[in-house]
Amino acid sequence: MKNNICPSALAINEFAVGKHITAIKNKGFLVRHGDTRGSWEINLDEK
């Protein structure tokens, strides 16, 4: 997921977006399927 897509919409810098994306991946809410041509899944199930 590219970090440079969201910062202007969120009014935060790229580094902050990257930290938030990493945090939601580590919590299991954002899951990668496949490699560079794969896709992302948003998992909203309770853990």
VENHU-V731016 format. One record per pair of residues at least 4 apart in sequence whose C-alpha atoms are under 6 Angstrom apart, sorted by the first residue. I is the first residue (numbers start at 1). J is the second residue. If there is no record, write none. Layout:
BEGIN
I;J / I;J
END
This chain:
BEGIN
3;14 / 3;17 / 3;18 / 4;14 / 7;11 / 7;12 / 7;13 / 7;14 / 24;29 / 24;30 / 25;29 / 25;30 / 29;42 / 29;43 / 30;41 / 30;42 / 31;40 / 31;41 / 32;40 / 33;38 / 33;39 / 34;38
END
